[in-house]
Amino acid sequence: MPDSLDALNGRLLKFARERDWEQFQSPKNLAMALAGEAGELLEHFQWLTEQQSASLGPEKTRAVAHELADILSYLIRLAERLDVDLIAATEEKIAINEQRYPVDRVRGDARRAAEYER
């Protein structure tokens, strides 16, 4: 199977349709599910040090991978329901961020864009 967002969306759509779940996958519900899964991802890192968060063991890494997969699944379905091309939107957002955060001005500095204008 090709490694693409379109292929994943097709598989996710088939999964939902076979279970008659597409009726529940409104943009609102998908956005809420996405936020919930992001919270579950955060739980895996809560109370860890920076070093611990960068060196998860195999079991924890697998659990985190499953949460990331849930997030990606809901994100892909939400984009499909809203007719958003995630690749094109991401390319556009990178171009915007390249303008907002010019390398010569922000290298090694993690402030928000508005803070650089001061």
Biopython code that builds the backbone (N, CA, C, O; Angstrom):
import numpy as np
from Bio.PDB.StructureBuilder import StructureBuilder

atoms = [
    (1, "MET", "N", (0.855, -1.191, 0.000)),
    (1, "MET", "CA", (0.000, 0.000, 0.000)),
    (1, "MET", "C", (0.891, 1.241, 0.000)),
    (1, "MET", "O", (1.854, 1.305, 0.765)),
    (2, "PRO", "N", (0.588, 2.223, -0.841)),
    (2, "PRO", "CA", (1.405, 3.443, -0.904)),
    (2, "PRO", "C", (1.377, 4.187, 0.429)),
    (2, "PRO", "O", (0.374, 4.189, 1.143)),
    (3, "ASP", "N", (2.499, 4.813, 0.737)),
    (3, "ASP", "CA", (2.630, 5.593, 1.956)),
    (3, "ASP", "C", (2.226, 7.028, 1.629)),
    (3, "ASP", "O", (3.063, 7.841, 1.237)),
    (4, "SER", "N", (0.929, 7.335, 1.793)),
    (4, "SER", "CA", (0.453, 8.676, 1.477)),
    (4, "SER", "C", (-0.761, 9.004, 2.339)),
    (4, "SER", "O", (-1.433, 8.118, 2.866)),
    (5, "LEU", "N", (-1.017, 10.291, 2.464)),
    (5, "LEU", "CA", (-2.205, 10.709, 3.203)),
    (5, "LEU", "C", (-3.470, 10.249, 2.489)),
    (5, "LEU", "O", (-4.450, 9.891, 3.141)),
    (6, "ASP", "N", (-3.462, 10.254, 1.158)),
    (6, "ASP", "CA", (-4.632, 9.799, 0.404)),
    (6, "ASP", "C", (-4.924, 8.328, 0.667)),
    (6, "ASP", "O", (-6.078, 7.937, 0.845)),
    (7, "ALA", "N", (-3.876, 7.521, 0.689)),
    (7, "ALA", "CA", (-4.062, 6.093, 0.949)),
    (7, "ALA", "C", (-4.583, 5.871, 2.366)),
    (7, "ALA", "O", (-5.483, 5.060, 2.580)),
    (8, "LEU", "N", (-4.015, 6.593, 3.331)),
    (8, "LEU", "CA", (-4.495, 6.469, 4.708)),
    (8, "LEU", "C", (-5.944, 6.927, 4.817)),
    (8, "LEU", "O", (-6.751, 6.279, 5.484)),
    (9, "ASN", "N", (-6.276, 8.030, 4.171)),
    (9, "ASN", "CA", (-7.651, 8.502, 4.219)),
    (9, "ASN", "C", (-8.602, 7.474, 3.621)),
    (9, "ASN", "O", (-9.678, 7.231, 4.167)),
    (10, "GLY", "N", (-8.216, 6.878, 2.516)),
    (10, "GLY", "CA", (-9.059, 5.847, 1.913)),
    (10, "GLY", "C", (-9.299, 4.694, 2.867)),
    (10, "GLY", "O", (-10.420, 4.200, 2.986)),
    (11, "ARG", "N", (-8.267, 4.274, 3.532)),
    (11, "ARG", "CA", (-8.403, 3.170, 4.489)),
    (11, "ARG", "C", (-9.254, 3.575, 5.688)),
    (11, "ARG", "O", (-10.088, 2.796, 6.149)),
    (12, "LEU", "N", (-9.049, 4.791, 6.195)),
    (12, "LEU", "CA", (-9.843, 5.281, 7.322)),
    (12, "LEU", "C", (-11.311, 5.454, 6.933)),
    (12, "LEU", "O", (-12.209, 5.132, 7.711)),
    (13, "LEU", "N", (-11.542, 5.959, 5.738)),
    (13, "LEU", "CA", (-12.908, 6.139, 5.252)),
    (13, "LEU", "C", (-13.602, 4.791, 5.111)),
    (13, "LEU", "O", (-14.762, 4.644, 5.497)),
    (14, "LYS", "N", (-12.907, 3.819, 4.568)),
    (14, "LYS", "CA", (-13.459, 2.460, 4.425)),
    (14, "LYS", "C", (-13.792, 1.893, 5.806)),
    (14, "LYS", "O", (-14.863, 1.319, 5.999)),
    (15, "PHE", "N", (-12.888, 2.049, 6.756)),
    (15, "PHE", "CA", (-13.095, 1.576, 8.120)),
    (15, "PHE", "C", (-14.370, 2.189, 8.708)),
    (15, "PHE", "O", (-15.196, 1.479, 9.282)),
    (16, "ALA", "N", (-14.526, 3.500, 8.563)),
    (16, "ALA", "CA", (-15.699, 4.188, 9.108)),
    (16, "ALA", "C", (-16.978, 3.760, 8.402)),
    (16, "ALA", "O", (-17.991, 3.506, 9.053)),
    (17, "ARG", "N", (-16.939, 3.680, 7.086)),
    (17, "ARG", "CA", (-18.141, 3.316, 6.334)),
    (17, "ARG", "C", (-18.586, 1.887, 6.618)),
    (17, "ARG", "O", (-19.786, 1.625, 6.712)),
    (18, "GLU", "N", (-17.655, 0.973, 6.755)),
    (18, "GLU", "CA", (-18.013, -0.416, 7.055)),
    (18, "GLU", "C", (-18.728, -0.529, 8.400)),
    (18, "GLU", "O", (-19.518, -1.452, 8.600)),
    (19, "ARG", "N", (-18.470, 0.375, 9.303)),
    (19, "ARG", "CA", (-19.067, 0.358, 10.631)),
    (19, "ARG", "C", (-20.215, 1.363, 10.767)),
    (19, "ARG", "O", (-20.789, 1.512, 11.845)),
    (20, "ASP", "N", (-20.542, 2.043, 9.680)),
    (20, "ASP", "CA", (-21.561, 3.092, 9.667)),
    (20, "ASP", "C", (-21.241, 4.173, 10.705)),
    (20, "ASP", "O", (-22.128, 4.651, 11.413)),
    (21, "TRP", "N", (-19.973, 4.544, 10.784)),
    (21, "TRP", "CA", (-19.526, 5.564, 11.727)),
    (21, "TRP", "C", (-19.327, 6.924, 11.077)),
    (21, "TRP", "O", (-19.145, 7.921, 11.776)),
    (22, "GLU", "N", (-19.359, 6.977, 9.764)),
    (22, "GLU", "CA", (-19.131, 8.264, 9.105)),
    (22, "GLU", "C", (-20.160, 9.294, 9.560)),
    (22, "GLU", "O", (-19.870, 10.490, 9.606)),
    (23, "GLN", "N", (-21.359, 8.830, 9.896)),
    (23, "GLN", "CA", (-22.406, 9.737, 10.374)),
    (23, "GLN", "C", (-22.003, 10.489, 11.639)),
    (23, "GLN", "O", (-22.530, 11.567, 11.913)),
    (24, "PHE", "N", (-21.076, 9.930, 12.409)),
    (24, "PHE", "CA", (-20.634, 10.556, 13.650)),
    (24, "PHE", "C", (-19.404, 11.435, 13.452)),
    (24, "PHE", "O", (-19.006, 12.165, 14.359)),
    (25, "GLN", "N", (-18.813, 11.366, 12.283)),
    (25, "GLN", "CA", (-17.537, 12.046, 12.051)),
    (25, "GLN", "C", (-17.728, 13.424, 11.424)),
    (25, "GLN", "O", (-17.219, 13.715, 10.341)),
    (26, "SER", "N", (-18.472, 14.256, 12.133)),
    (26, "SER", "CA", (-18.637, 15.653, 11.703)),
    (26, "SER", "C", (-17.337, 16.389, 12.000)),
    (26, "SER", "O", (-16.543, 15.933, 12.822)),
    (27, "PRO", "N", (-17.113, 17.518, 11.340)),
    (27, "PRO", "CA", (-15.910, 18.295, 11.669)),
    (27, "PRO", "C", (-15.798, 18.613, 13.168)),
    (27, "PRO", "O", (-14.709, 18.529, 13.737)),
    (28, "LYS", "N", (-16.903, 18.973, 13.801)),
    (28, "LYS", "CA", (-16.887, 19.268, 15.236)),
    (28, "LYS", "C", (-16.442, 18.052, 16.035)),
    (28, "LYS", "O", (-15.568, 18.158, 16.896)),
    (29, "ASN", "N", (-17.033, 16.909, 15.758)),
    (29, "ASN", "CA", (-16.687, 15.707, 16.517)),
    (29, "ASN", "C", (-15.256, 15.267, 16.259)),
    (29, "ASN", "O", (-14.567, 14.822, 17.178)),
    (30, "LEU", "N", (-14.807, 15.386, 15.026)),
    (30, "LEU", "CA", (-13.428, 15.015, 14.715)),
    (30, "LEU", "C", (-12.439, 15.954, 15.393)),
    (30, "LEU", "O", (-11.398, 15.513, 15.881)),
    (31, "ALA", "N", (-12.755, 17.242, 15.426)),
    (31, "ALA", "CA", (-11.875, 18.199, 16.107)),
    (31, "ALA", "C", (-11.822, 17.904, 17.603)),
    (31, "ALA", "O", (-10.758, 17.992, 18.215)),
    (32, "MET", "N", (-12.941, 17.561, 18.182)),
    (32, "MET", "CA", (-12.970, 17.223, 19.605)),
    (32, "MET", "C", (-12.186, 15.937, 19.876)),
    (32, "MET", "O", (-11.451, 15.852, 20.860)),
    (33, "ALA", "N", (-12.341, 14.950, 19.015)),
    (33, "ALA", "CA", (-11.604, 13.694, 19.172)),
    (33, "ALA", "C", (-10.105, 13.933, 19.026)),
    (33, "ALA", "O", (-9.301, 13.344, 19.749)),
    (34, "LEU", "N", (-9.740, 14.794, 18.095)),
    (34, "LEU", "CA", (-8.334, 15.142, 17.886)),
    (34, "LEU", "C", (-7.744, 15.777, 19.139)),
    (34, "LEU", "O", (-6.639, 15.430, 19.555)),
    (35, "ALA", "N", (-8.480, 16.703, 19.737)),
    (35, "ALA", "CA", (-8.018, 17.350, 20.971)),
    (35, "ALA", "C", (-7.894, 16.330, 22.105)),
    (35, "ALA", "O", (-6.944, 16.384, 22.886)),
    (36, "GLY", "N", (-8.834, 15.416, 22.195)),
    (36, "GLY", "CA", (-8.777, 14.377, 23.222)),
    (36, "GLY", "C", (-7.554, 13.497, 23.075)),
    (36, "GLY", "O", (-6.889, 13.171, 24.059)),
    (37, "GLU", "N", (-7.259, 13.113, 21.838)),
    (37, "GLU", "CA", (-6.088, 12.269, 21.591)),
    (37, "GLU", "C", (-4.798, 13.025, 21.879)),
    (37, "GLU", "O", (-3.831, 12.436, 22.362)),
    (38, "ALA", "N", (-4.774, 14.320, 21.587)),
    (38, "ALA", "CA", (-3.586, 15.127, 21.914)),
    (38, "ALA", "C", (-3.386, 15.146, 23.430)),
    (38, "ALA", "O", (-2.252, 15.103, 23.906)),
    (39, "GLY", "N", (-4.472, 15.209, 24.182)),
    (39, "GLY", "CA", (-4.376, 15.143, 25.638)),
    (39, "GLY", "C", (-3.819, 13.805, 26.105)),
    (39, "GLY", "O", (-3.016, 13.750, 27.037)),
    (40, "GLU", "N", (-4.248, 12.728, 25.457)),
    (40, "GLU", "CA", (-3.717, 11.406, 25.810)),
    (40, "GLU", "C", (-2.224, 11.314, 25.503)),
    (40, "GLU", "O", (-1.477, 10.671, 26.239)),
    (41, "LEU", "N", (-1.793, 11.950, 24.429)),
    (41, "LEU", "CA", (-0.364, 11.994, 24.121)),
    (41, "LEU", "C", (0.393, 12.726, 25.224)),
    (41, "LEU", "O", (1.444, 12.269, 25.672)),
    (42, "LEU", "N", (-0.140, 13.849, 25.654)),
    (42, "LEU", "CA", (0.504, 14.632, 26.707)),
    (42, "LEU", "C", (0.687, 13.838, 27.995)),
    (42, "LEU", "O", (1.693, 13.994, 28.687)),
    (43, "GLU", "N", (-0.269, 13.000, 28.309)),
    (43, "GLU", "CA", (-0.188, 12.207, 29.539)),
    (43, "GLU", "C", (1.086, 11.362, 29.587)),
    (43, "GLU", "O", (1.633, 11.134, 30.666)),
    (44, "HIS", "N", (1.555, 10.902, 28.445)),
    (44, "HIS", "CA", (2.761, 10.075, 28.411)),
    (44, "HIS", "C", (4.018, 10.869, 28.789)),
    (44, "HIS", "O", (5.022, 10.286, 29.200)),
    (45, "PHE", "N", (3.962, 12.180, 28.652)),
    (45, "PHE", "CA", (5.128, 13.018, 28.923)),
    (45, "PHE", "C", (5.022, 13.803, 30.231)),
    (45, "PHE", "O", (5.991, 14.399, 30.698)),
    (46, "GLN", "N", (3.823, 13.786, 30.804)),
    (46, "GLN", "CA", (3.607, 14.538, 32.039)),
    (46, "GLN", "C", (4.573, 14.057, 33.117)),
    (46, "GLN", "O", (4.713, 12.858, 33.359)),
    (47, "TRP", "N", (5.217, 14.993, 33.741)),
    (47, "TRP", "CA", (6.133, 14.789, 34.855)),
    (47, "TRP", "C", (7.495, 14.222, 34.457)),
    (47, "TRP", "O", (8.333, 13.987, 35.328)),
    (48, "LEU", "N", (7.735, 13.998, 33.178)),
    (48, "LEU", "CA", (9.057, 13.543, 32.751)),
    (48, "LEU", "C", (10.001, 14.735, 32.635)),
    (48, "LEU", "O", (9.569, 15.853, 32.354)),
    (49, "THR", "N", (11.267, 14.494, 32.850)),
    (49, "THR", "CA", (12.268, 15.527, 32.596)),
    (49, "THR", "C", (12.473, 15.621, 31.083)),
    (49, "THR", "O", (12.005, 14.764, 30.333)),
    (50, "GLU", "N", (13.172, 16.660, 30.645)),
    (50, "GLU", "CA", (13.493, 16.780, 29.219)),
    (50, "GLU", "C", (14.238, 15.540, 28.740)),
    (50, "GLU", "O", (13.937, 14.994, 27.678)),
    (51, "GLN", "N", (15.208, 15.104, 29.527)),
    (51, "GLN", "CA", (16.010, 13.935, 29.149)),
    (51, "GLN", "C", (15.151, 12.674, 29.089)),
    (51, "GLN", "O", (15.267, 11.896, 28.142)),
    (52, "GLN", "N", (14.301, 12.463, 30.077)),
    (52, "GLN", "CA", (13.430, 11.288, 30.069)),
    (52, "GLN", "C", (12.490, 11.306, 28.864)),
    (52, "GLN", "O", (12.219, 10.265, 28.265)),
    (53, "SER", "N", (11.997, 12.488, 28.514)),
    (53, "SER", "CA", (11.067, 12.585, 27.388)),
    (53, "SER", "C", (11.742, 12.282, 26.053)),
    (53, "SER", "O", (11.080, 11.898, 25.089)),
    (54, "ALA", "N", (13.060, 12.456, 26.003)),
    (54, "ALA", "CA", (13.803, 12.197, 24.765)),
    (54, "ALA", "C", (14.325, 10.768, 24.681)),
    (54, "ALA", "O", (14.864, 10.366, 23.651)),
    (55, "SER", "N", (14.172, 10.009, 25.743)),
    (55, "SER", "CA", (14.697, 8.633, 25.729)),
    (55, "SER", "C", (13.679, 7.671, 26.331)),
    (55, "SER", "O", (13.926, 7.035, 27.355)),
    (56, "LEU", "N", (12.536, 7.583, 25.672)),
    (56, "LEU", "CA", (11.479, 6.681, 26.125)),
    (56, "LEU", "C", (11.897, 5.233, 25.852)),
    (56, "LEU", "O", (12.581, 4.950, 24.869)),
    (57, "GLY", "N", (11.492, 4.355, 26.704)),
    (57, "GLY", "CA", (11.752, 2.935, 26.462)),
    (57, "GLY", "C", (10.857, 2.412, 25.354)),
    (57, "GLY", "O", (9.953, 3.113, 24.901)),
    (58, "PRO", "N", (11.104, 1.178, 24.911)),
    (58, "PRO", "CA", (10.346, 0.604, 23.801)),
    (58, "PRO", "C", (8.835, 0.539, 24.046)),
    (58, "PRO", "O", (8.050, 0.827, 23.143)),
    (59, "GLU", "N", (8.434, 0.168, 25.242)),
    (59, "GLU", "CA", (7.000, 0.058, 25.540)),
    (59, "GLU", "C", (6.323, 1.425, 25.507)),
    (59, "GLU", "O", (5.233, 1.577, 24.954)),
    (60, "LYS", "N", (6.981, 2.415, 26.103)),
    (60, "LYS", "CA", (6.441, 3.776, 26.124)),
    (60, "LYS", "C", (6.445, 4.370, 24.714)),
    (60, "LYS", "O", (5.505, 5.065, 24.329)),
    (61, "THR", "N", (7.495, 4.100, 23.953)),
    (61, "THR", "CA", (7.556, 4.594, 22.578)),
    (61, "THR", "C", (6.408, 4.026, 21.747)),
    (61, "THR", "O", (5.812, 4.736, 20.939)),
    (62, "ARG", "N", (6.106, 2.764, 21.945)),
    (62, "ARG", "CA", (4.995, 2.153, 21.204)),
    (62, "ARG", "C", (3.661, 2.789, 21.601)),
    (62, "ARG", "O", (2.817, 3.043, 20.742)),
    (63, "ALA", "N", (3.469, 3.046, 22.886)),
    (63, "ALA", "CA", (2.235, 3.695, 23.339)),
    (63, "ALA", "C", (2.120, 5.100, 22.757)),
    (63, "ALA", "O", (1.040, 5.508, 22.330)),
    (64, "VAL", "N", (3.222, 5.839, 22.736)),
    (64, "VAL", "CA", (3.239, 7.179, 22.145)),
    (64, "VAL", "C", (2.953, 7.088, 20.647)),
    (64, "VAL", "O", (2.216, 7.912, 20.105)),
    (65, "ALA", "N", (3.526, 6.101, 19.983)),
    (65, "ALA", "CA", (3.282, 5.911, 18.547)),
    (65, "ALA", "C", (1.799, 5.686, 18.279)),
    (65, "ALA", "O", (1.262, 6.199, 17.297)),
    (66, "HIS", "N", (1.140, 4.934, 19.134)),
    (66, "HIS", "CA", (-0.292, 4.691, 18.946)),
    (66, "HIS", "C", (-1.100, 5.964, 19.136)),
    (66, "HIS", "O", (-2.076, 6.191, 18.421)),
    (67, "GLU", "N", (-0.706, 6.793, 20.091)),
    (67, "GLU", "CA", (-1.402, 8.077, 20.267)),
    (67, "GLU", "C", (-1.175, 8.980, 19.058)),
    (67, "GLU", "O", (-2.100, 9.643, 18.590)),
    (68, "LEU", "N", (0.054, 9.003, 18.556)),
    (68, "LEU", "CA", (0.342, 9.795, 17.345)),
    (68, "LEU", "C", (-0.483, 9.293, 16.170)),
    (68, "LEU", "O", (-0.972, 10.088, 15.368)),
    (69, "ALA", "N", (-0.640, 7.983, 16.065)),
    (69, "ALA", "CA", (-1.453, 7.407, 14.985)),
    (69, "ALA", "C", (-2.912, 7.831, 15.119)),
    (69, "ALA", "O", (-3.560, 8.147, 14.122)),
    (70, "ASP", "N", (-3.432, 7.840, 16.350)),
    (70, "ASP", "CA", (-4.808, 8.303, 16.563)),
    (70, "ASP", "C", (-4.950, 9.764, 16.140)),
    (70, "ASP", "O", (-5.922, 10.133, 15.480)),
    (71, "ILE", "N", (-3.978, 10.590, 16.521)),
    (71, "ILE", "CA", (-4.006, 12.010, 16.162)),
    (71, "ILE", "C", (-3.980, 12.177, 14.646)),
    (71, "ILE", "O", (-4.769, 12.937, 14.084)),
    (72, "LEU", "N", (-3.076, 11.468, 13.994)),
    (72, "LEU", "CA", (-2.982, 11.566, 12.540)),
    (72, "LEU", "C", (-4.270, 11.093, 11.874)),
    (72, "LEU", "O", (-4.724, 11.693, 10.899)),
    (73, "SER", "N", (-4.849, 10.037, 12.388)),
    (73, "SER", "CA", (-6.093, 9.512, 11.809)),
    (73, "SER", "C", (-7.214, 10.539, 11.881)),
    (73, "SER", "O", (-7.900, 10.786, 10.889)),
    (74, "TYR", "N", (-7.399, 11.134, 13.048)),
    (74, "TYR", "CA", (-8.450, 12.150, 13.174)),
    (74, "TYR", "C", (-8.131, 13.388, 12.341)),
    (74, "TYR", "O", (-9.037, 13.989, 11.765)),
    (75, "LEU", "N", (-6.880, 13.773, 12.268)),
    (75, "LEU", "CA", (-6.486, 14.930, 11.471)),
    (75, "LEU", "C", (-6.782, 14.694, 9.992)),
    (75, "LEU", "O", (-7.321, 15.569, 9.314)),
    (76, "ILE", "N", (-6.435, 13.527, 9.503)),
    (76, "ILE", "CA", (-6.698, 13.189, 8.098)),
    (76, "ILE", "C", (-8.194, 13.189, 7.814)),
    (76, "ILE", "O", (-8.634, 13.721, 6.796)),
    (77, "ARG", "N", (-8.977, 12.593, 8.712)),
    (77, "ARG", "CA", (-10.437, 12.547, 8.502)),
    (77, "ARG", "C", (-11.035, 13.948, 8.552)),
    (77, "ARG", "O", (-11.918, 14.269, 7.756)),
    (78, "LEU", "N", (-10.567, 14.787, 9.477)),
    (78, "LEU", "CA", (-11.077, 16.159, 9.576)),
    (78, "LEU", "C", (-10.759, 16.929, 8.309)),
    (78, "LEU", "O", (-11.614, 17.641, 7.781)),
    (79, "ALA", "N", (-9.550, 16.795, 7.822)),
    (79, "ALA", "CA", (-9.166, 17.485, 6.590)),
    (79, "ALA", "C", (-10.030, 17.022, 5.421)),
    (79, "ALA", "O", (-10.437, 17.832, 4.589)),
    (80, "GLU", "N", (-10.307, 15.738, 5.356)),
    (80, "GLU", "CA", (-11.143, 15.208, 4.268)),
    (80, "GLU", "C", (-12.554, 15.772, 4.354)),
    (80, "GLU", "O", (-13.137, 16.146, 3.337)),
    (81, "ARG", "N", (-13.100, 15.835, 5.553)),
    (81, "ARG", "CA", (-14.468, 16.346, 5.729)),
    (81, "ARG", "C", (-14.559, 17.832, 5.373)),
    (81, "ARG", "O", (-15.604, 18.304, 4.925)),
    (82, "LEU", "N", (-13.459, 18.567, 5.574)),
    (82, "LEU", "CA", (-13.454, 20.005, 5.278)),
    (82, "LEU", "C", (-12.846, 20.320, 3.915)),
    (82, "LEU", "O", (-12.705, 21.487, 3.551)),
    (83, "ASP", "N", (-12.486, 19.282, 3.162)),
    (83, "ASP", "CA", (-11.871, 19.425, 1.846)),
    (83, "ASP", "C", (-10.602, 20.277, 1.908)),
    (83, "ASP", "O", (-10.398, 21.181, 1.099)),
    (84, "VAL", "N", (-9.758, 19.961, 2.893)),
    (84, "VAL", "CA", (-8.472, 20.638, 3.064)),
    (84, "VAL", "C", (-7.372, 19.701, 2.594)),
    (84, "VAL", "O", (-7.301, 18.550, 3.025)),
    (85, "ASP", "N", (-6.529, 20.187, 1.724)),
    (85, "ASP", "CA", (-5.360, 19.439, 1.281)),
    (85, "ASP", "C", (-4.265, 19.694, 2.312)),
    (85, "ASP", "O", (-3.671, 20.772, 2.344)),
    (86, "LEU", "N", (-4.002, 18.695, 3.155)),
    (86, "LEU", "CA", (-3.042, 18.886, 4.244)),
    (86, "LEU", "C", (-1.636, 19.190, 3.745)),
    (86, "LEU", "O", (-0.925, 19.990, 4.354)),
    (87, "ILE", "N", (-1.231, 18.572, 2.660)),
    (87, "ILE", "CA", (0.111, 18.822, 2.125)),
    (87, "ILE", "C", (0.207, 20.271, 1.647)),
    (87, "ILE", "O", (1.159, 20.976, 1.984)),
    (88, "ALA", "N", (-0.767, 20.708, 0.872)),
    (88, "ALA", "CA", (-0.759, 22.084, 0.365)),
    (88, "ALA", "C", (-0.860, 23.087, 1.515)),
    (88, "ALA", "O", (-0.171, 24.107, 1.510)),
    (89, "ALA", "N", (-1.716, 22.801, 2.500)),
    (89, "ALA", "CA", (-1.864, 23.710, 3.638)),
    (89, "ALA", "C", (-0.568, 23.803, 4.437)),
    (89, "ALA", "O", (-0.195, 24.878, 4.907)),
    (90, "THR", "N", (0.107, 22.681, 4.586)),
    (90, "THR", "CA", (1.368, 22.671, 5.322)),
    (90, "THR", "C", (2.450, 23.425, 4.569)),
    (90, "THR", "O", (3.212, 24.183, 5.169)),
    (91, "GLU", "N", (2.523, 23.224, 3.261)),
    (91, "GLU", "CA", (3.494, 23.967, 2.443)),
    (91, "GLU", "C", (3.239, 25.469, 2.557)),
    (91, "GLU", "O", (4.179, 26.252, 2.694)),
    (92, "GLU", "N", (1.976, 25.869, 2.500)),
    (92, "GLU", "CA", (1.617, 27.282, 2.618)),
    (92, "GLU", "C", (2.015, 27.826, 3.988)),
    (92, "GLU", "O", (2.551, 28.930, 4.083)),
    (93, "LYS", "N", (1.755, 27.054, 5.055)),
    (93, "LYS", "CA", (2.072, 27.499, 6.406)),
    (93, "LYS", "C", (3.584, 27.593, 6.625)),
    (93, "LYS", "O", (4.052, 28.500, 7.315)),
    (94, "ILE", "N", (4.345, 26.674, 6.049)),
    (94, "ILE", "CA", (5.804, 26.766, 6.147)),
    (94, "ILE", "C", (6.288, 28.057, 5.491)),
    (94, "ILE", "O", (7.149, 28.744, 6.039)),
    (95, "ALA", "N", (5.744, 28.388, 4.330)),
    (95, "ALA", "CA", (6.140, 29.616, 3.636)),
    (95, "ALA", "C", (5.807, 30.848, 4.484)),
    (95, "ALA", "O", (6.592, 31.794, 4.548)),
    (96, "ILE", "N", (4.650, 30.830, 5.127)),
    (96, "ILE", "CA", (4.277, 31.942, 6.018)),
    (96, "ILE", "C", (5.270, 32.044, 7.169)),
    (96, "ILE", "O", (5.738, 33.132, 7.504)),
    (97, "ASN", "N", (5.585, 30.898, 7.768)),
    (97, "ASN", "CA", (6.508, 30.904, 8.914)),
    (97, "ASN", "C", (7.927, 31.301, 8.513)),
    (97, "ASN", "O", (8.659, 31.888, 9.311)),
    (98, "GLU", "N", (8.311, 30.986, 7.291)),
    (98, "GLU", "CA", (9.631, 31.423, 6.818)),
    (98, "GLU", "C", (9.699, 32.941, 6.767)),
    (98, "GLU", "O", (10.754, 33.523, 7.019)),
    (99, "GLN", "N", (8.592, 33.583, 6.446)),
    (99, "GLN", "CA", (8.539, 35.045, 6.425)),
    (99, "GLN", "C", (8.481, 35.615, 7.837)),
    (99, "GLN", "O", (9.138, 36.612, 8.138)),
    (100, "ARG", "N", (7.693, 34.978, 8.703)),
    (100, "ARG", "CA", (7.527, 35.467, 10.082)),
    (100, "ARG", "C", (8.778, 35.264, 10.926)),
    (100, "ARG", "O", (9.043, 36.029, 11.854)),
    (101, "TYR", "N", (9.540, 34.234, 10.599)),
    (101, "TYR", "CA", (10.718, 33.884, 11.391)),
    (101, "TYR", "C", (11.950, 33.795, 10.502)),
    (101, "TYR", "O", (12.439, 32.693, 10.251)),
    (102, "PRO", "N", (12.466, 34.923, 10.017)),
    (102, "PRO", "CA", (13.653, 34.888, 9.166)),
    (102, "PRO", "C", (14.858, 34.341, 9.939)),
    (102, "PRO", "O", (15.091, 34.704, 11.092)),
    (103, "VAL", "N", (15.606, 33.475, 9.288)),
    (103, "VAL", "CA", (16.730, 32.786, 9.933)),
    (103, "VAL", "C", (17.685, 33.761, 10.605)),
    (103, "VAL", "O", (18.087, 33.547, 11.748)),
    (104, "ASP", "N", (18.046, 34.817, 9.912)),
    (104, "ASP", "CA", (19.039, 35.737, 10.467)),
    (104, "ASP", "C", (18.549, 36.462, 11.719)),
    (104, "ASP", "O", (19.350, 37.017, 12.470)),
    (105, "ARG", "N", (17.242, 36.458, 11.942)),
    (105, "ARG", "CA", (16.678, 37.149, 13.096)),
    (105, "ARG", "C", (16.344, 36.227, 14.267)),
    (105, "ARG", "O", (16.337, 36.666, 15.417)),
    (106, "VAL", "N", (16.069, 34.959, 13.985)),
    (106, "VAL", "CA", (15.519, 34.097, 15.031)),
    (106, "VAL", "C", (16.363, 32.872, 15.372)),
    (106, "VAL", "O", (16.022, 32.123, 16.287)),
    (107, "ARG", "N", (17.433, 32.667, 14.661)),
    (107, "ARG", "CA", (18.237, 31.450, 14.876)),
    (107, "ARG", "C", (18.603, 31.289, 16.357)),
    (107, "ARG", "O", (19.212, 32.175, 16.958)),
    (108, "GLY", "N", (18.223, 30.150, 16.928)),
    (108, "GLY", "CA", (18.536, 29.843, 18.317)),
    (108, "GLY", "C", (17.666, 30.545, 19.336)),
    (108, "GLY", "O", (17.963, 30.487, 20.529)),
    (109, "ASP", "N", (16.598, 31.209, 18.911)),
    (109, "ASP", "CA", (15.731, 31.982, 19.792)),
    (109, "ASP", "C", (14.291, 31.527, 19.552)),
    (109, "ASP", "O", (13.809, 31.590, 18.421)),
    (110, "ALA", "N", (13.610, 31.079, 20.578)),
    (110, "ALA", "CA", (12.291, 30.459, 20.414)),
    (110, "ALA", "C", (11.119, 31.357, 20.811)),
    (110, "ALA", "O", (10.060, 30.856, 21.186)),
    (111, "ARG", "N", (11.293, 32.649, 20.736)),
    (111, "ARG", "CA", (10.173, 33.541, 21.069)),
    (111, "ARG", "C", (9.092, 33.471, 19.996)),
    (111, "ARG", "O", (9.327, 32.995, 18.885)),
    (112, "ARG", "N", (7.907, 33.955, 20.349)),
    (112, "ARG", "CA", (6.805, 34.032, 19.394)),
    (112, "ARG", "C", (7.068, 35.180, 18.419)),
    (112, "ARG", "O", (7.825, 36.098, 18.733)),
    (113, "ALA", "N", (6.453, 35.132, 17.254)),
    (113, "ALA", "CA", (6.711, 36.123, 16.200)),
    (113, "ALA", "C", (6.512, 37.556, 16.679)),
    (113, "ALA", "O", (7.336, 38.423, 16.388)),
    (114, "ALA", "N", (5.439, 37.813, 17.401)),
    (114, "ALA", "CA", (5.150, 39.179, 17.849)),
    (114, "ALA", "C", (6.238, 39.710, 18.769)),
    (114, "ALA", "O", (6.449, 40.922, 18.834)),
    (115, "GLU", "N", (6.924, 38.842, 19.472)),
    (115, "GLU", "CA", (7.961, 39.281, 20.398)),
    (115, "GLU", "C", (9.217, 39.769, 19.673)),
    (115, "GLU", "O", (10.014, 40.494, 20.269)),
    (116, "TYR", "N", (9.412, 39.404, 18.440)),
    (116, "TYR", "CA", (10.567, 39.848, 17.670)),
    (116, "TYR", "C", (10.382, 41.284, 17.167)),
    (116, "TYR", "O", (11.357, 41.977, 16.878)),
    (117, "GLU", "N", (9.148, 41.712, 17.066)),
    (117, "GLU", "CA", (8.848, 43.040, 16.546)),
    (117, "GLU", "C", (9.118, 44.130, 17.580)),
    (117, "GLU", "O", (9.205, 45.309, 17.239)),
    (118, "ARG", "N", (9.248, 43.736, 18.826)),
    (118, "ARG", "CA", (9.459, 44.717, 19.906)),
    (118, "ARG", "C", (10.880, 45.192, 19.959)),
    (118, "ARG", "O", (11.224, 46.016, 20.806)),
]
sb = StructureBuilder()
sb.init_structure("model")
sb.init_model(0)
sb.init_chain("A")
sb.init_seg("    ")
for serial, (resi, resn, name, xyz) in enumerate(atoms, 1):
    if name == "N":
        sb.init_residue(resn, " ", resi, " ")
    sb.init_atom(name, np.array(xyz, "f"), 0.0, 1.0, " ", f" {name:<3s}", serial, name[0])
structure = sb.get_structure()
